[in-house]
Amino acid sequence: MDSRYFKKFWNDNIGDELTDSWGNSSYYFETDLNLNVIKQLQLFQNGRILKYD
């Protein structure tokens, strides 16, 4: 399967009680050719990571 990869820095809180105190974050996405997200990783300024697949 061919994949595409994207990265987006997010310089704002998303309004989530749990993660707002973790700082800004960078999002990493792996998508298929139709841009459906297969995997998502959110790396926060304090070093914590959220992963979804």
MMTF fields as JSON, N, C-alpha, C and O atoms, coordinates in Angstrom:
{
  "mmtfVersion": "1.0.0",
  "mmtfProducer": "UNKNOWN",
  "numBonds": 211,
  "numAtoms": 212,
  "numGroups": 53,
  "numChains": 1,
  "numModels": 1,
  "chainsPerModel": [1],
  "groupsPerChain": [53],
  "chainIdList": ["A"],
  "bondAtomList": [4, 2, 8, 6, 12, 10, 16, 14, 20, 18, 24, 22, 28, 26, 32, 30, 36, 34, 40, 38, 44, 42, 48, 46, 52, 50, 56, 54, 60, 58, 64, 62, 68, 66, 72, 70, 76, 74, 80, 78, 84, 82, 88, 86, 92, 90, 96, 94, 100, 98, 104, 102, 108, 106, 112, 110, 116, 114, 120, 118, 124, 122, 128, 126, 132, 130, 136, 134, 140, 138, 144, 142, 148, 146, 152, 150, 156, 154, 160, 158, 164, 162, 168, 166, 172, 170, 176, 174, 180, 178, 184, 182, 188, 186, 192, 190, 196, 194, 200, 198, 204, 202, 208, 206],
  "bondOrderList": [1, 1, 1, 1, 1, 1, 1, 1, 1, 1, 1, 1, 1, 1, 1, 1, 1, 1, 1, 1, 1, 1, 1, 1, 1, 1, 1, 1, 1, 1, 1, 1, 1, 1, 1, 1, 1, 1, 1, 1, 1, 1, 1, 1, 1, 1, 1, 1, 1, 1, 1, 1],
  "groupList": [{"groupName": "MET", "atomNameList": ["N", "CA", "C", "O"], "elementList": ["N", "C", "C", "O"], "formalChargeList": [0, 0, 0, 0], "bondAtomList": [1, 0, 2, 1, 3, 2], "bondOrderList": [1, 1, 2], "singleLetterCode": "M", "chemCompType": "L-PEPTIDE LINKING"}, {"groupName": "ASP", "atomNameList": ["N", "CA", "C", "O"], "elementList": ["N", "C", "C", "O"], "formalChargeList": [0, 0, 0, 0], "bondAtomList": [1, 0, 2, 1, 3, 2], "bondOrderList": [1, 1, 2], "singleLetterCode": "D", "chemCompType": "L-PEPTIDE LINKING"}, {"groupName": "SER", "atomNameList": ["N", "CA", "C", "O"], "elementList": ["N", "C", "C", "O"], "formalChargeList": [0, 0, 0, 0], "bondAtomList": [1, 0, 2, 1, 3, 2], "bondOrderList": [1, 1, 2], "singleLetterCode": "S", "chemCompType": "L-PEPTIDE LINKING"}, {"groupName": "ARG", "atomNameList": ["N", "CA", "C", "O"], "elementList": ["N", "C", "C", "O"], "formalChargeList": [0, 0, 0, 0], "bondAtomList": [1, 0, 2, 1, 3, 2], "bondOrderList": [1, 1, 2], "singleLetterCode": "R", "chemCompType": "L-PEPTIDE LINKING"}, {"groupName": "TYR", "atomNameList": ["N", "CA", "C", "O"], "elementList": ["N", "C", "C", "O"], "formalChargeList": [0, 0, 0, 0], "bondAtomList": [1, 0, 2, 1, 3, 2], "bondOrderList": [1, 1, 2], "singleLetterCode": "Y", "chemCompType": "L-PEPTIDE LINKING"}, {"groupName": "PHE", "atomNameList": ["N", "CA", "C", "O"], "elementList": ["N", "C", "C", "O"], "formalChargeList": [0, 0, 0, 0], "bondAtomList": [1, 0, 2, 1, 3, 2], "bondOrderList": [1, 1, 2], "singleLetterCode": "F", "chemCompType": "L-PEPTIDE LINKING"}, {"groupName": "LYS", "atomNameList": ["N", "CA", "C", "O"], "elementList": ["N", "C", "C", "O"], "formalChargeList": [0, 0, 0, 0], "bondAtomList": [1, 0, 2, 1, 3, 2], "bondOrderList": [1, 1, 2], "singleLetterCode": "K", "chemCompType": "L-PEPTIDE LINKING"}, {"groupName": "TRP", "atomNameList": ["N", "CA", "C", "O"], "elementList": ["N", "C", "C", "O"], "formalChargeList": [0, 0, 0, 0], "bondAtomList": [1, 0, 2, 1, 3, 2], "bondOrderList": [1, 1, 2], "singleLetterCode": "W", "chemCompType": "L-PEPTIDE LINKING"}, {"groupName": "ASN", "atomNameList": ["N", "CA", "C", "O"], "elementList": ["N", "C", "C", "O"], "formalChargeList": [0, 0, 0, 0], "bondAtomList": [1, 0, 2, 1, 3, 2], "bondOrderList": [1, 1, 2], "singleLetterCode": "N", "chemCompType": "L-PEPTIDE LINKING"}, {"groupName": "ILE", "atomNameList": ["N", "CA", "C", "O"], "elementList": ["N", "C", "C", "O"], "formalChargeList": [0, 0, 0, 0], "bondAtomList": [1, 0, 2, 1, 3, 2], "bondOrderList": [1, 1, 2], "singleLetterCode": "I", "chemCompType": "L-PEPTIDE LINKING"}, {"groupName": "GLY", "atomNameList": ["N", "CA", "C", "O"], "elementList": ["N", "C", "C", "O"], "formalChargeList": [0, 0, 0, 0], "bondAtomList": [1, 0, 2, 1, 3, 2], "bondOrderList": [1, 1, 2], "singleLetterCode": "G", "chemCompType": "PEPTIDE LINKING"}, {"groupName": "GLU", "atomNameList": ["N", "CA", "C", "O"], "elementList": ["N", "C", "C", "O"], "formalChargeList": [0, 0, 0, 0], "bondAtomList": [1, 0, 2, 1, 3, 2], "bondOrderList": [1, 1, 2], "singleLetterCode": "E", "chemCompType": "L-PEPTIDE LINKING"}, {"groupName": "LEU", "atomNameList": ["N", "CA", "C", "O"], "elementList": ["N", "C", "C", "O"], "formalChargeList": [0, 0, 0, 0], "bondAtomList": [1, 0, 2, 1, 3, 2], "bondOrderList": [1, 1, 2], "singleLetterCode": "L", "chemCompType": "L-PEPTIDE LINKING"}, {"groupName": "THR", "atomNameList": ["N", "CA", "C", "O"], "elementList": ["N", "C", "C", "O"], "formalChargeList": [0, 0, 0, 0], "bondAtomList": [1, 0, 2, 1, 3, 2], "bondOrderList": [1, 1, 2], "singleLetterCode": "T", "chemCompType": "L-PEPTIDE LINKING"}, {"groupName": "VAL", "atomNameList": ["N", "CA", "C", "O"], "elementList": ["N", "C", "C", "O"], "formalChargeList": [0, 0, 0, 0], "bondAtomList": [1, 0, 2, 1, 3, 2], "bondOrderList": [1, 1, 2], "singleLetterCode": "V", "chemCompType": "L-PEPTIDE LINKING"}, {"groupName": "GLN", "atomNameList": ["N", "CA", "C", "O"], "elementList": ["N", "C", "C", "O"], "formalChargeList": [0, 0, 0, 0], "bondAtomList": [1, 0, 2, 1, 3, 2], "bondOrderList": [1, 1, 2], "singleLetterCode": "Q", "chemCompType": "L-PEPTIDE LINKING"}],
  "groupTypeList": [0, 1, 2, 3, 4, 5, 6, 6, 5, 7, 8, 1, 8, 9, 10, 1, 11, 12, 13, 1, 2, 7, 10, 8, 2, 2, 4, 4, 5, 11, 13, 1, 12, 8, 12, 8, 14, 9, 6, 15, 12, 15, 12, 5, 15, 8, 10, 3, 9, 12, 6, 4, 1],
  "groupIdList": [1, 2, 3, 4, 5, 6, 7, 8, 9, 10, 11, 12, 13, 14, 15, 16, 17, 18, 19, 20, 21, 22, 23, 24, 25, 26, 27, 28, 29, 30, 31, 32, 33, 34, 35, 36, 37, 38, 39, 40, 41, 42, 43, 44, 45, 46, 47, 48, 49, 50, 51, 52, 53],
  "secStructList": [7, 7, 7, 3, 3, 3, 3, 3, 3, 3, 7, 1, 7, 7, 1, 7, 6, 6, 6, 4, 4, 4, 7, 7, 3, 3, 3, 3, 3, 3, 3, 7, 6, 6, 7, 7, 3, 3, 3, 3, 3, 3, 3, 3, 6, 6, 1, 7, 3, 3, 3, 3, 7],
  "xCoordList": [0.837, 0.0, 0.888, 1.853, 0.566, 1.289, 0.731, -0.484, 1.616, 1.207, 1.744, 2.727, 1.083, 1.551, 1.69, 0.965, 2.625, 2.92, 2.81, 3.224, 2.236, 2.033, 2.43, 2.308, 2.909, 3.251, 2.672, 2.746, 2.088, 1.524, 1.822, 1.451, 2.494, 2.719, 1.474, 0.945, 1.001, -0.189, 0.224, 0.623, 0.126, 0.586, -0.577, -0.711, -1.408, -2.575, -3.086, -2.811, -3.82, -4.482, -5.741, -6.333, -6.147, -7.325, -8.578, -9.633, -8.462, -9.619, -9.87, -10.97, -8.872, -8.998, -8.451, -7.309, -9.272, -8.875, -7.572, -6.732, -7.401, -6.221, -4.956, -3.925, -5.007, -3.78, -3.448, -2.332, -4.35, -4.07, -2.855, -2.162, -2.576, -1.427, -0.118, 0.943, -0.167, 1.027, 1.781, 2.889, 1.215, 1.875, 1.458, 0.546, 2.144, 1.877, 2.238, 2.897, 1.799, 2.09, 2.302, 1.917, 2.924, 3.07, 2.284, 2.361, 1.524, 0.744, 1.481, 2.021, 1.498, 2.054, 0.962, 0.332, 0.735, -0.308, 0.271, 1.11, -0.175, 0.075, -1.277, -2.237, -1.355, -2.619, -2.441, -1.326, -3.569, -3.526, -3.59, -3.606, -3.626, -3.631, -4.883, -4.871, -5.97, -7.209, -7.263, -8.291, -6.145, -5.985, -6.809, -7.108, -7.175, -7.781, -6.66, -5.666, -6.817, -5.776, -5.704, -6.7, -4.507, -4.257, -3.684, -4.093, -2.733, -2.099, -1.946, -1.746, -2.045, -1.866, -1.039, -1.258, -0.091, 0.754, 0.736, 0.867, 0.574, 0.6, 1.703, 1.606, 2.748, 3.913, 3.828, 3.828, 3.755, 3.578, 4.908, 5.928, 4.872, 6.046, 6.71, 7.931, 5.929, 6.496, 7.014, 7.449, 6.973, 7.497, 6.46, 6.762, 5.254, 4.202, 3.723, 3.77, 3.258, 2.844, 1.477, 1.228, 0.609, -0.647, -0.567, -0.133, -0.985, -0.939, -2.314, -3.007, -2.69, -3.952, -3.707, -2.902, -4.385, -4.332, -5.647, -5.805],
  "yCoordList": [-1.17, 0.0, 1.242, 1.322, 2.188, 3.45, 4.376, 4.494, 5.029, 5.93, 7.324, 7.507, 8.303, 9.679, 10.12, 9.642, 11.038, 11.469, 12.983, 13.715, 13.439, 14.862, 15.205, 14.385, 16.439, 16.946, 18.349, 19.145, 18.646, 19.97, 20.375, 19.666, 21.516, 22.058, 22.816, 23.62, 22.568, 23.219, 24.101, 23.6, 25.423, 26.391, 26.914, 28.122, 26.016, 26.411, 25.195, 24.058, 25.432, 24.347, 23.954, 24.77, 22.684, 22.221, 22.167, 21.725, 22.617, 22.64, 21.318, 21.082, 20.455, 19.157, 19.274, 19.687, 18.909, 19.002, 18.281, 18.79, 17.106, 16.282, 16.873, 16.931, 17.306, 17.661, 19.14, 19.483, 20.032, 21.467, 21.886, 22.827, 21.23, 21.583, 20.995, 21.266, 20.199, 19.561, 20.456, 20.11, 21.591, 22.516, 22.301, 21.528, 22.999, 22.889, 21.492, 20.728, 21.166, 19.823, 19.829, 20.762, 18.76, 18.497, 17.245, 16.244, 17.315, 16.17, 15.511, 16.191, 14.206, 13.424, 12.489, 11.792, 12.47, 11.637, 10.733, 11.162, 9.489, 8.584, 8.349, 7.966, 8.577, 8.409, 7.444, 7.171, 6.938, 6.17, 7.156, 8.368, 6.667, 7.544, 8.405, 9.434, 7.995, 8.775, 9.761, 10.393, 9.884, 10.784, 10.377, 11.216, 9.107, 8.585, 8.341, 7.693, 8.857, 8.72, 7.276, 6.701, 6.703, 5.336, 5.365, 4.59, 6.269, 6.422, 7.903, 8.723, 8.228, 9.603, 9.592, 8.77, 10.506, 10.646, 12.119, 12.988, 12.399, 13.772, 13.868, 13.27, 14.619, 14.778, 16.141, 17.173, 16.143, 17.377, 17.961, 17.274, 19.24, 19.999, 19.389, 19.467, 18.782, 18.21, 16.78, 16.134, 16.277, 14.944, 13.832, 12.716, 14.118, 13.084, 12.86, 13.761, 11.633, 11.24, 10.552, 9.717, 10.918, 10.192, 9.543, 10.177, 8.268, 7.535, 6.951, 6.471, 7.005, 6.42, 5.658, 6.083, 4.543, 3.835, 3.136, 2.484],
  "zCoordList": [0.0, 0.0, 0.0, 0.761, -0.836, -0.873, 0.197, 0.352, 0.929, 1.997, 1.74, 1.021, 2.338, 2.324, 3.771, 4.644, 4.027, 5.395, 5.494, 4.595, 6.618, 6.846, 8.274, 9.184, 8.453, 9.781, 9.903, 8.967, 11.076, 11.324, 12.756, 13.691, 12.942, 14.281, 14.704, 13.936, 15.922, 16.429, 17.598, 18.65, 17.413, 18.401, 19.236, 19.431, 19.723, 20.5, 21.26, 20.879, 22.319, 23.03, 22.272, 21.567, 22.424, 21.695, 22.566, 22.112, 23.82, 24.702, 25.399, 25.899, 25.439, 26.096, 27.523, 27.724, 28.503, 29.912, 30.208, 30.949, 29.636, 29.906, 29.294, 29.965, 28.055, 27.331, 27.28, 26.891, 27.649, 27.547, 28.368, 27.982, 29.472, 30.307, 29.769, 30.33, 28.697, 28.145, 27.173, 26.763, 26.795, 25.88, 24.437, 24.143, 23.544, 22.112, 21.622, 22.327, 20.409, 19.914, 18.407, 17.702, 17.944, 16.512, 16.195, 16.908, 15.111, 14.643, 13.488, 12.615, 13.489, 12.383, 11.892, 12.688, 10.59, 10.009, 8.93, 8.137, 8.902, 7.778, 7.124, 7.793, 5.812, 5.094, 3.927, 3.484, 3.444, 2.203, 1.036, 1.255, -0.167, -1.338, -1.439, -2.115, -0.77, -0.756, 0.413, 0.658, 1.129, 2.275, 3.497, 4.347, 3.591, 4.813, 5.816, 5.492, 7.031, 8.04, 8.524, 8.963, 8.433, 8.895, 10.311, 11.177, 10.53, 11.842, 12.145, 11.249, 13.443, 13.88, 15.152, 16.041, 15.231, 16.411, 16.791, 15.93, 18.073, 18.563, 19.604, 20.675, 19.292, 20.158, 20.832, 20.161, 22.17, 22.93, 23.367, 23.415, 23.681, 24.094, 25.329, 25.467, 26.228, 27.451, 27.23, 28.184, 25.991, 25.688, 25.662, 25.24, 26.101, 26.062, 24.641, 23.803, 24.379, 23.032, 23.099, 23.968, 22.172, 21.964, 20.599, 19.637, 20.495, 19.23, 18.944, 19.841, 17.67, 17.213, 15.931, 15.102, 15.756, 14.47, 14.209, 13.177]
}
